[in-house]
Structure formats: C-alpha cells, structure tokens
Amino acid sequence: MKTRLTFVAAVTAAAMVVLASCTAGSSSDDPTTLKFMIWDNGAASIEAFESVAAEFSESTDGEIVVEVETLNTSDYDTILNTRLAGGNGPDVFGVKPDKTPQYIEGGYLAAVDDQEWFQELPDAAQNAPSAKSGESTYAFPLNRSGEGLIYNTALFEEAGATPPTTYTELLEASEKLLDAGITPLAMSAQDAWWPVFVLYHASAQNVDFLDPEFNAEVMAGETTFSDSDGWLRALEIYEEMIPYYMADPLGTSQEAAQAAFVQGEVAMFPASWILPEVRDTSLDVGYVTFPTTDDDVPAIWGSYNIQLAVSATNGTEDAANQFVEYLYSDEPYTEVLTALKSFPVKDGVDVTGIDPLFPTMQAAWEGVEFVPTPSDFWLPGVQDAMTTAVQDLTAGRTDPASVLKAMDEATADAIANG
C-alpha cells in the first residue's frame, strides 16, 4: 500500500508551514503523524531536519508522517512545559540537561534502553548523567561539541610561538605573542556570559572530571564552592590569563573580540563554534584543546549540543523510535551534522566534508572525556552570581576566594527558597 505523504514543518514558534500535501491513496487508513520539536539552530539545520523528516516519511510509504516544529531558544522550555502538562506534547523532542530529570519524574519520557539504535551508540553517549534514572535511560544525544582553542597559525609563526599542550606552554605562548605586539586571546568581559568560557575550560579539568558528583553535592548543600581547591584554582587561572585578554576587557564586547579574531588581529579564540565564520575568510587556523593544567588530565569542556527524547504518553513510541533510528542512519545523520556544523556521537561517521579542521579535532579527542557545562546542574541564581563576581575579578575589585563566596551565598539562597 502506498499513500502519498503529507509533511508539515514549522519554521517559527507561532506558525507551521505546510511544505507538501497530497491526497491519500487507495487505503482509507490514516497515517501515523509524529510531531518533532526542537529549538532553532539556524536556517540550515531547519532545512536539514525538514529534509530528513520528509525522506523518512517517504521511506515508510507515507505510513508515518513527520511534522517538524522549531521554536526560538528562549521560548522553548516554556512552550514545551505547557504542552507536556496539557497532554499535547511532541512525540520526539529536544530536552535540555537541566530540565530532563523533571521530565523523567513527570513520566513524560520513554525509556530507550531496549532500542537497537540506542544500543549501537558508544557507552558515553548512552550514559549522560542527566538522561538516566535508576537503570533506565530516557534521553539521548544527537551531536556533540568539544571546545578548545582555535588559533591563527600565521600569528603564531610571526611570534615564534608553539601551539600549547600544557598550561605552562599556554602562558609561554601568550607571552611570546604579547611581546610580538599580538593580542593572545579573544577574551573580554563586557558581556558577562563570555568570560565563563575560560572558567569552564578550567573547571572541566580541575574540578568536574576529577569529582563528577561535585555539582550535585554543592546544589544539595553537602559541600560548597569554597571547599573546592579545584574551583579556587580555576579562578586563579582565569585571573592569571587576564593580561592576555583584549586590551580593555571590560570595555570590549564579545562581538568585538570575536570580530578581532576573524579579522586576523588576535591569535586565539576559546570556542570551536567560530569555525563557520572563519571559513568566510582567508585565515589559516589550527586547533588544540585548552590546557589549564600541566598534569595529564584526559578531559575537556564539551557537551552534547542536542539531546532528544521520545514521548511516553502519546502512544506513538514505535513510530517515534523508527524515526530516531532513521535519523541516526548514515546519510540522514551526516546531512544533519553538516547543517549543524557539529560532531557525531557515533563512531565511523566521516566529518571531513563538514569542516577541514574536524578530523584534527576528532584526533585530539581520542581517549578524552567530554565534561558538560557545570552551570547546567546549578540552581537558579548561581551562575548570575558567578558572572557578576567574575566581572569584578577582571576589574581587580575582588579575588578568587570572594567569587567562590558569592557563588556559595547564591547557592544557599536558592536552596533556602526551594
């Protein structure tokens, strides 16, 4: 039996656009309709998800139809929560790590452990801490991104600097660049969210890899940030790197710092998502992980960018798992990754065509653990307290111990307020 597919996609939070519609064939059976909802990752990703959804529908002879809806990131959680609570949530949808436990507790997510496509994922992808409850897994990563340093090879050569592999080497390279009149790092502090990129590189290697339960224990009131030698060291590293930031870090926006790197005026950028913009220039760039210790710590700050789940309440689990299995298959998966400019969570996926530097980055990550963003596990207000205090640290108005004290006070307030 063949039925010609109906495929609907929403490209805004407010409206869905019918991309193709056809009449049913000879059967009177209605197709199973799945709703796939995800936050907006850019026009190319929307097009890729729509394309894959349409191809999947065609592969089922129109028996399963997929509606793709993308929402503004800032609105996503509110709209998803409302729909789940109202009993009209999507069938396959993005879930953020800090929200996943409450969705599991609410019974909205289906366990996926017995699915063949899930069992084919690497162990790390099967065991994201926020995705599990007891022995069962309720969410799964679609893609990942490891952060690090994207560096301008010409500026390094001009300064006689060597790409660093240890923290001591990072300081030495930064000093050589500075002596050559080159700003070492495209870091500034006018935008409070930007300086934490240095901190999260440091906390990944000095705190969270060494003590994976630390964030949960702090948020439970069992310990404090001030009790952590690793967090003190992370803030000391941030402070030691300030001379190598943009000349006026508090007066320079993140956008200006990024533009300076893209224009070839700054030697290093501490995030890999700069690559698509770099490819619009003639810059030759390399990649190293961001070293914040001289010890052999096989960990970097990285994360699963998109984590998905299947609804446990819509009665469409079989069809939803068929769609997820198709999404992870070779050609559709590569199509989505290329649009996202991101890395696979599966082995054996060729990333050469996504960006010329991706194979180098993957090689650097062999045997390296990705440590998620710590603030994903913090209570409300803690990150805001940290970013405000870090701006004061950048200005020389406070010290690392006082930043930790501010974070502890915000944590205590959040715990007290439930």
Secondary structure as UniProt FT lines:
FT   STRAND          7..10
FT   STRAND          17..20
FT   STRAND          32..39
FT   HELIX           43..59
FT   TURN            60..62
FT   STRAND          64..71
FT   HELIX           73..85
FT   TURN            86..87
FT   STRAND          92..94
FT   TURN            97..99
FT   HELIX           100..105
FT   TURN            106..107
FT   TURN            113..114
FT   HELIX           116..119
FT   HELIX           123..126
FT   HELIX           129..131
FT   STRAND          132..133
FT   TURN            134..135
FT   STRAND          136..137
FT   STRAND          140..146
FT   STRAND          149..152
FT   HELIX           153..159
FT   HELIX           167..179
FT   TURN            180..181
FT   STRAND          183..185
FT   TURN            192..193
FT   HELIX           196..203
FT   HELIX           204..208
FT   TURN            209..210
FT   TURN            212..213
FT   HELIX           214..219
FT   TURN            220..221
FT   HELIX           225..227
FT   HELIX           229..241
FT   HELIX           242..244
FT   HELIX           249..251
FT   HELIX           254..262
FT   TURN            263..264
FT   STRAND          266..269
FT   HELIX           272..274
FT   HELIX           275..278
FT   TURN            279..280
FT   STRAND          285..288
FT   STRAND          299..311
FT   HELIX           317..327
FT   HELIX           330..340
FT   STRAND          343..344
FT   TURN            347..348
FT   TURN            352..354
FT   TURN            356..357
FT   HELIX           358..364
FT   TURN            365..367
FT   STRAND          369..371
FT   HELIX           374..377
FT   TURN            380..381
FT   HELIX           382..395
FT   HELIX           400..416
//
